[in-house]
Amino acid sequence: MKNCWIDIKKPILMLSPMAGYTDSAFRIICKQQGADLLITELISADAIAHWAKKTADIKNTPTYKLMEFQKAEMPIIVQLFGKHPEKFAIAAKWIEENLKPAGIDINMGCPAKKVVKSDHGATLLRDQERGVEVVRAVRAATKLPLSVKTRLGWESDDEILEFAPKLIAAGVDALIIHGRTYKDGFSNTARWDNIYKLKAQNSNVKIIGNGDIKDQKDIEEKLNNLDGIAIGRGTVGNPFIFNKLFEKLSDSEKLAIKKQAILEHAKLSCELKGEKGIIELRKHLLAYFKGHPRAKELRKMFVAVKNIEDVKSMLAAIDTE
Ligand SMILES: Cc1cc2nc3c(=O)[nH]c(=O)nc-3n(C[C@H](O)[C@H](O)[C@H](O)COP(=O)(O)O)c2cc1C
């Protein structure tokens, strides 16, 4: 069987979704540094299904602003969360017809309290039957490539070996697997062995591994037999992780590239979100210079930036990596 997930040279290096961080501006920066594939943060299928009937109004909703993307971001996947198969189906169809992304992803891994309390996110990993129903509904509603982002299990690492074949039979083209269980949250280290095992048993499906990648060495060491790697926290302050050459550059070359990327990030944030974009940029600025010898002093500058001119003068005041 031919796999119809997004056709990218192997191995795929993708940005992992991070609500509150991976907006359009940051995604474009990651792409400019070499990310092969982007994805939106989790977006409510219920909200889209609600608004889908009134397409004229949807553009003014916060949900639309979260799923909107720029042409420069293609190929990009839109990630949905929810629990009702029929609402997922309406949302997926609406997205295919109106946004035309490269794919749809279903969130079955988010452990956040408010998400799990509503039986969304990682709950679909515990209620496997519902998870499978959701995949079937989305598969029937859209021709777009379909993936599920999930974890190893609810409480044990082996659950994925039983769950994944059911998702594959229901029609997913790819799985993005974070090597932790729901119970782990973000504690313990990511475990990749069952992700490799799954790939060895399912050559017809793309399998992307995820968890704790911090640098090029991690990428090389963890890839193994997989089709790709998704990087989340390791990109914050370091979208250069997608740039193979970056680590080999001198400190002054690194600083020059970093300053250029930060200015571009600021311009995009401002262009796409206005003043709100610059306020949201502040946490990225802190991350870009985490561990800098003058971090404490710079912090005061970062949390006060209000416009592009402030970002420019802040960058001019930094002369060491
Ligand atoms: C702040 C934050 C927000 C996240 N938001 C999402 C999300 O919207 N959808 C999702 O599937 N995973 C989300 N994740 C999980 C990451 O995509 C990723 O699976 C996890 O952080 C492990 O990978 P890492 O060690 O490379 O960060 C989020 C993680 C963080 C830290």
The ligand as an SDF file (V2000), in Angstrom:
LIG
                    3D

 31 33  0  0  0  0  0  0  0  0999 V2000
    4.0380   24.7520   26.1840 C   0  0  0  0  0  0  0  0  0  0  0  0
    3.6990   23.4880   25.4300 C   0  0  0  0  0  0  0  0  0  0  0  0
    2.5750   23.4540   24.6350 C   0  0  0  0  0  0  0  0  0  0  0  0
    2.2480   22.2710   23.9360 C   0  0  0  0  0  0  0  0  0  0  0  0
    1.1560   22.2740   23.1030 N   0  0  0  0  0  0  0  0  0  0  0  0
    0.8770   21.1630   22.3720 C   0  0  0  0  0  0  0  0  0  0  0  0
   -0.1950   21.1570   21.4200 C   0  0  0  0  0  0  0  0  0  0  0  0
   -0.8810   22.1650   21.1980 O   0  0  0  0  0  0  0  0  0  0  0  0
   -0.4320   19.9970   20.7460 N   0  0  0  0  0  0  0  0  0  0  0  0
    0.3340   18.8600   20.9320 C   0  0  0  0  0  0  0  0  0  0  0  0
    0.0900   17.8360   20.2980 O   0  0  0  0  0  0  0  0  0  0  0  0
    1.3710   18.8550   21.7970 N   0  0  0  0  0  0  0  0  0  0  0  0
    1.6570   19.9680   22.5010 C   0  0  0  0  0  0  0  0  0  0  0  0
    2.7430   19.9770   23.3320 N   0  0  0  0  0  0  0  0  0  0  0  0
    3.6210   18.7810   23.3780 C   0  0  0  0  0  0  0  0  0  0  0  0
    4.8100   18.9300   22.4180 C   0  0  0  0  0  0  0  0  0  0  0  0
    4.3880   19.0110   21.0800 O   0  0  0  0  0  0  0  0  0  0  0  0
    5.7770   17.7340   22.5600 C   0  0  0  0  0  0  0  0  0  0  0  0
    5.0850   16.5570   22.2580 O   0  0  0  0  0  0  0  0  0  0  0  0
    6.3960   17.6170   23.9450 C   0  0  0  0  0  0  0  0  0  0  0  0
    6.7790   18.8790   24.4380 O   0  0  0  0  0  0  0  0  0  0  0  0
    7.6010   16.6840   23.9570 C   0  0  0  0  0  0  0  0  0  0  0  0
    8.5370   17.0620   22.9920 O   0  0  0  0  0  0  0  0  0  0  0  0
    9.8360   17.9830   23.3500 P   0  0  0  0  0  0  0  0  0  0  0  0
   10.5940   17.2800   24.4430 O   0  0  0  0  0  0  0  0  0  0  0  0
   10.5930   18.0760   22.0600 O   0  0  0  0  0  0  0  0  0  0  0  0
    9.3070   19.2880   23.8370 O   0  0  0  0  0  0  0  0  0  0  0  0
    3.0690   21.1190   24.0520 C   0  0  0  0  0  0  0  0  0  0  0  0
    4.2060   21.1750   24.8710 C   0  0  0  0  0  0  0  0  0  0  0  0
    4.5330   22.3350   25.5540 C   0  0  0  0  0  0  0  0  0  0  0  0
    5.7800   22.3520   26.3990 C   0  0  0  0  0  0  0  0  0  0  0  0
  1  2  1  0
  2  3  1  0
  2 30  2  0
  3  4  2  0
  4  5  1  0
  4 28  1  0
  5  6  2  0
  6  7  1  0
  6 13  1  0
  7  8  2  0
  7  9  1  0
  9 10  1  0
 10 11  2  0
 10 12  1  0
 12 13  2  0
 13 14  1  0
 14 15  1  0
 14 28  1  0
 15 16  1  0
 16 17  1  0
 16 18  1  0
 18 19  1  0
 18 20  1  0
 20 21  1  0
 20 22  1  0
 22 23  1  0
 23 24  1  0
 24 25  2  0
 24 26  1  0
 24 27  1  0
 28 29  2  0
 29 30  1  0
 30 31  1  0
M  END
$$$$
